[in-house]
């Protein structure tokens, strides 16, 4: 993924059940816990918080794991 994602962008990513689609909630640039999972995001190594369209679940993903579906 070469373009930076922004809030509201529609993206897809792979899961063990197949591809999932959702929307970017925000860019993470600081370490934090999301649902008891530690995310080591930083300014130089950001992650994106995305919300699944199917389940409504939120998770953090590295930029390379996300595909912008515009």
C-alpha positions as a Markdown table, in Angstrom:
| # | Residue | x | y | z |
|---|---|---|---|---|
| 1 | Unk | 0.0 | 0.0 | 0.0 |
| 2 | Unk | 1.7 | 3.2 | -1.1 |
| 3 | Unk | -1.0 | 5.8 | -0.4 |
| 4 | Unk | -1.6 | 6.9 | 3.1 |
| 5 | Unk | -5.1 | 5.9 | 4.3 |
| 6 | Unk | -7.5 | 8.3 | 6.0 |
| 7 | Unk | -10.6 | 8.0 | 8.2 |
| 8 | Unk | -13.5 | 6.6 | 6.2 |
| 9 | Unk | -11.5 | 4.9 | 3.5 |
| 10 | Unk | -12.9 | 1.5 | 2.6 |
| 11 | Unk | -10.2 | -1.3 | 2.8 |
| 12 | Unk | -10.0 | -5.1 | 2.7 |
| 13 | Unk | -7.6 | -7.5 | 4.4 |
| 14 | Unk | -7.1 | -11.2 | 4.6 |
| 15 | Unk | -8.2 | -13.2 | 7.6 |
| 16 | Unk | -8.2 | -17.0 | 8.3 |
| 17 | Unk | -11.8 | -17.0 | 7.0 |
| 18 | Unk | -11.0 | -15.1 | 3.8 |
| 19 | Unk | -11.1 | -11.5 | 2.8 |
| 20 | Unk | -12.9 | -9.0 | 5.0 |
| 21 | Unk | -13.9 | -5.4 | 4.2 |
| 22 | Unk | -14.3 | -2.5 | 6.5 |
| 23 | Unk | -13.5 | 1.2 | 7.1 |
| 24 | Unk | -10.5 | 3.0 | 8.5 |
| 25 | Unk | -11.3 | 4.5 | 11.9 |
| 26 | Unk | -8.0 | 6.2 | 12.5 |
| 27 | Unk | -4.2 | 6.1 | 12.1 |
| 28 | Unk | -2.4 | 4.8 | 15.2 |
| 29 | Unk | 1.0 | 6.5 | 16.0 |
| 30 | Unk | 1.4 | 5.6 | 19.7 |
| 31 | Unk | 1.6 | 2.2 | 21.5 |
| 32 | Unk | -1.8 | 1.2 | 22.9 |
| 33 | Unk | -4.0 | -1.7 | 23.9 |
| 34 | Unk | -7.0 | -2.6 | 21.8 |
| 35 | Unk | -9.2 | -5.3 | 23.3 |
| 36 | Unk | -6.4 | -6.6 | 25.5 |
| 37 | Unk | -4.0 | -6.7 | 22.4 |
| 38 | Unk | -0.9 | -4.5 | 22.6 |
| 39 | Unk | -0.2 | -2.5 | 19.4 |
| 40 | Unk | 3.3 | -1.2 | 19.0 |
| 41 | Unk | 2.4 | 1.6 | 16.7 |
| 42 | Unk | 4.7 | 4.7 | 16.3 |
| 43 | Unk | 5.2 | 7.7 | 14.1 |
| 44 | Unk | 7.7 | 5.8 | 12.0 |
| 45 | Unk | 5.8 | 2.5 | 12.1 |
| 46 | Unk | 2.0 | 3.3 | 12.2 |
| 47 | Unk | -0.9 | 1.0 | 12.2 |
| 48 | Unk | -4.5 | 1.6 | 11.3 |
| 49 | Unk | -7.6 | 0.9 | 13.4 |
| 50 | Unk | -10.2 | -0.6 | 11.1 |
| 51 | Unk | -13.8 | -1.7 | 11.7 |
| 52 | Unk | -15.2 | -4.7 | 10.0 |
| 53 | Unk | -18.3 | -4.2 | 7.9 |
| 54 | Unk | -19.5 | -7.7 | 8.6 |
| 55 | Unk | -19.0 | -8.0 | 12.4 |
| 56 | Unk | -18.4 | -4.5 | 13.6 |
| 57 | Unk | -15.2 | -5.7 | 15.3 |
| 58 | Unk | -12.2 | -3.3 | 15.5 |
| 59 | Unk | -8.6 | -4.3 | 15.0 |
| 60 | Unk | -5.3 | -2.7 | 14.2 |
| 61 | Unk | -3.5 | -3.6 | 11.0 |
| 62 | Unk | -0.1 | -2.7 | 9.4 |
| 63 | Unk | -0.5 | -0.6 | 6.2 |
| 64 | Unk | 0.9 | -3.4 | 4.1 |
| 65 | Unk | -1.9 | -5.7 | 5.2 |
| 66 | Unk | -4.6 | -3.3 | 4.0 |
| 67 | Unk | -5.8 | -2.8 | 0.4 |
| 68 | Unk | -7.7 | 0.4 | -0.3 |
| 69 | Unk | -10.8 | -0.5 | -2.3 |
| 70 | Unk | -11.8 | 3.1 | -3.1 |
